[in-house]
Amino acid sequence: MKKLSILIAAYNEEESIISLLEVLADLELHYPLEKEVVVVNDASTDNTKNLIENFTRSNPDLPVTLHHQESNQGKGAALHKAIELATGDLIVIQDADLEYDPNEYNHLLKPIMTGRADVVYGSRFMGGNAHRVLFFWHTIGNKFLTNLNNAFTNLNLTDMETCYKLFKSDILKSLVLKEKRFGFEPEVTAKICRIPKIRIYEVGISYYGRTYEEGKKINWKDGMKAIYCVFRYNIFR
């Protein structure tokens, strides 16, 4: 049976990590796929590490690989390690909070499992799914970055910055990724787009965003770095 690896980069997520793992444990996939969860704890300073360890001991039916970074290196660096550790045929990226609903993996999986796609992005800006109403300028920034990247790649993506990206494992593992923080999104998109005959799909997903008081971490500096990464990996590659 084929396997789906669910990659989680976790930094100070004690408020949400157990809820997420419980959802993943109960998650029913509509396709014949085993589940594997790979969590990279990015040197959290709260109780994230202990909570994950206790959960894995209490829930042996959900295969969880847990790796601890010795120092905080950023989301991208944590995902690089998770990609290295993943053993599945397919890989999906999951934030450590519940801004995205894992029950929608089945929507992401359909284009790949029916033989149409190699990569599937979950777009927050298409379809009729539920969206929490939050930050105007974040939305403008996301759309600007997506359109800027589209101008270089000649794609028509609607949401490059989405967390939900599903890959055939061999494709993702073939990439040499460098960005250690939030530059992961434009870098992986630019490099995926250059693979000959790659088939990229988008599906609409829900979005249950957090405020900064609730733990959101990305800020305007990450947006500026993302602009730099769009140019770096599309023009100066």
N, C-alpha and C positions, 0 to 999 in steps of 0.2 A: 504494500500500500504506500502511496506517496505521502509526503509529509509537508505541512505548512509550518514554517518557523516564524514566530511572532517576536519581533525585536523591540525591546523596551530600554531606553536610556533613562535612568532615574536619578534625580538629584533633589534631595529634600522634599520627598513626596509622601511623607507619612500620613497625610490627610486623605490620600486617594489610592495609594498603591494596593491596599488589601481589597478595596472595592473593585478595582480593575482586575486583580487576579481572580477574585470570585466570579466575575462575569466571564472571564476566559475559561475558568474551570467548567462552568455550566454551558458554555457556548456550543451550540449544535450546528455543525457545518452541513450544507446540503450536498456535499460531494464526498467521495471516499478518500478522505484525507485525515491522517493523524495530526495532532497538535503538538508543537514543541514551543515552549516559551524560553527566550533567552533574555535575561535581565542583566544589564551592566549598571551597577551602582557607582555613580560618578563621584565617589568620596563624599557622600552625604554627611552632614553634620547633625542631622536629627535622628530619628529612630527608624528610618527607612530600612537600613541593613537588617536590624533585628526582626522587624516585621516580616520581611521577605523570607528570612531563614525560618522563622516559626511557621509561616504559611506552608513552605515546601515540606516541612516535616509532618504537618497535619493533613496535607493533601497529596499523598504519593501518586494518585491517579493522574495528576497533571504534571507531565515532565517539565521541570524548570531547571535551566542551567543558569547559575548565578555567578557573576564575576565582579570583583571589587577593584576599582581603580585606586591606585595608591594616592593619587592627588586629583583634584578636580581639573579635568581637561576640556570639558565642553561636550555638547550633544553630539557633534560630528565625530569626535574621537571615541566616544562611547559606542556609537553606531558602527564605527570601523571595527571595533573589537567584537561587537555582537555579530556582524557579518562574518567575521573570521570563525566564530564559534558555531554558527548556525549549520545544521546538518540536513535541513529540509530541501525538498525539490522546489518549493516556492517560499518566498520571503515577503512578509508584510511588516511595515514599520508602524509602531503604536506608541503614542505619547503615554507617559506614566500617569496622566490624569484621565478624566473621562470626558474631555472635550469632544472626543470622537467615540462613536458607539461600535464596539467590536461585532455586534450582531449584524452589522452591515458588511462584514467581510464577504458574505455570500454574494452581494452585489458586485464587489470587486472581483471575485473569483470567476464569475460567469464568463466574461470574455476570454479568459485564459483556458478555463476548463472545457469550453466549447471549441477551442482551437483557433480562435480569431486573434488573440493578442499575445504579446510577450511581456508587456508592462501595462499596468492599469493604475491611473491616478484617480483618487476620490475627490471630486470637485465640490467645494462648498458654494459655488456660484452657479450651479445648474441644477435643474430638477425642482421638485416641489417639496423637498424635505424640510424638517424643522430647523430653524436657525435662531440662536439667541441674538437679540439685537444689542450690539455693544459699540465698538469703536469705529467711527467714521473714517478717521485717518489711517487706521490699520487696513481697512478695506481698500481705500484709495492706493495705499502703498503696495498691497498685494497685487492689485490689478495692474499697477504701473510696472512692477517687476516682471509679472507674467507677460505683459505686452512687449516689454523691452527684450526679454528672452525670446519671445516668438519672432521678433523682427530679425534676430540673428539665425534662428533655427528653421524659420519658415513653417513652424507649427501653428496650430490654433488652440493651444491649451487655454483653459479658463482659470486654472488655479495651480500655478507652479509651486507655491509655498505650502500646499497642503501637506499635512503629516502622512495621510494615507496614500502610500505608494506600495504597490504589489509588483514583485518581479519574479521572473523565473530565476532561480538561484544561480545558475551558471553564468547568466548575463551580469547580475550584480557583482558576483565574485570576480568577474574578469576585469572590473574597473579598478584603476589605481586612484584612490580618493585621498585628498590631502586636507580638506577643510575640517578643522577641529571643532568649530562652533556652529552657528546657524547658517554658515555659508554652505553647509551640506546640500541644501535644497537646490540652489542654482547650479552647483557643481555637478551633482549627480544627473540633473536634467540635461545639462549641456553635453555631458559625456555619453549618456544614453542615446541622445538624439543622433550622435555621429556613428552609431553602429549600423552597418549596412543592412537594409531591409528590415529594420526594427519596426515592430507593430505596436504602437502606443494607443491606448484607449483611455477615455474618461467616463466615469459614472457619477451621478449626483449622490451626495451623502448629506447627512445631518451634521449640525455643528452646535455643540453646547459649550460655548466659550466661557472662559473664566475672566474675572477682573484681576487687577494686580493685587488687591486685598485677598483674593482667593488663591493666589499663587502663580499668576501668569508671570513669565520671566523675560520674554522677548521685548526689546525696546528700540528706540530710533537708531541707536548705534548699530544694532544688528541689521537694520534696514539699509544703512549706508554701506555696511560690509557686503550685504547681498548685492547691491548695485555694482560694487567693485568686482565681485565674483562673476557676475553676468559678463562683464567685459573681459575679465581675466581668462575665463574658460571658453569664451566664444571667439574673441579676437586675438588674444595674446597666448593662445594655447601652444 
